[in-house]
Structure formats: C-alpha cells, structure tokens
Amino acid sequence: SDTEFWDKMQAEWEEMARRNWISENQETPGQVTISTIEKGYYFHTENPFKDWPGAFEEGLKKMKEGDLPLTILYLEAAILQEPNDAEAWQFLGITQAENENEQAAIVALQR
C-alpha cells in the first residue's frame, strides 16, 4: 500500500541521515572513511580484525557460514589492508546487500 511505501522511504531516509550519507563531509562517530576515493563508504573504526592476516579469506569463510556481521568486519579489514582489491569490494557489496544495508552495498559495488 502507499502508506507502507512511504513509511519504508521515511525509515530509509532517517537511516541515511543517521549515518551522515546525506552530508558529504561529516563522519559518523565510530566510523571513518578510508580516503576521498571511497567517499560514502564508512568503515568501522573499532574493527578487531583490521590487522588480521588473511582477513579476506576469513571473510569468505564467515560468508559461507552465514555470519554477515563478521563477514563485513573481515572484508572491511581486507580492504583497509589492500584498498584496491576489487574482489574484496565486490564481496563486501554483496554481503552488505544481504545484510539489507543497500546504501553501503551500492557504494562498495561501485568501488
């Protein structure tokens, strides 16, 4: 129905505003952009796996297990270690989409 559609749109708008995707130059507490190239994707700053060796492979393992939050953390760690890893960006985008975080998915897949 129209009401459900507009309620969903309002919820998405509020989520975007909460994460500061609307204002380009502000950072959300607890998250940080990696560089101007990745503008719009906010990485978790308190990622316990940011220096994890083999973060990409561990992320794929967690993806197969269905653990989306851990998959995202491992893939973000892999990208922080190797920002030009297109495959890591692709899997991060897919995982964000499966986790119903469409904006992050779009930004990651565009990257």
JOQUIRA-V621038 format. One record per residue. PHI is phi in degrees with one decimal (* if undefined). Layout:
phi
PHI
PHI
This chain:
phi
*
-62.9
-63.7
-62.7
-59.3
-69.2
-63.5
-65.6
-61.8
-62.4
-62.9
-65.9
-61.9
-64.3
-64.6
-63.2
-65.1
-61.7
-90.2
61.4
-75.6
-78.3
-93.1
-71.3
-103.1
-102.3
-110.3
-82.4
-56.6
86.8
-138.9
-149.8
-81.9
-77.9
-168.8
-68.0
-64.4
-91.5
-48.8
106.3
-101.7
-106.5
-89.7
-72.0
-78.3
-99.5
-83.9
-68.8
-106.1
-59.6
-110.8
-71.5
-70.1
75.1
-61.6
-62.6
-62.8
-65.4
-61.8
-63.3
-62.4
-66.5
-62.7
-63.8
-78.4
85.3
-90.4
-63.7
-59.3
-70.0
-57.3
-60.9
-62.3
-65.1
-67.9
-62.2
-61.0
-61.4
-71.2
-63.1
-78.1
-140.4
-60.4
-99.3
-78.2
-60.0
-66.1
-64.8
-61.4
-61.8
-66.4
-63.0
-61.7
-62.2
-66.8
-62.7
-63.9
-64.3
-86.3
61.7
-111.4
-62.2
-62.6
-64.1
-62.2
-61.5
-62.6
-64.4
-70.4
-66.7
-69.7
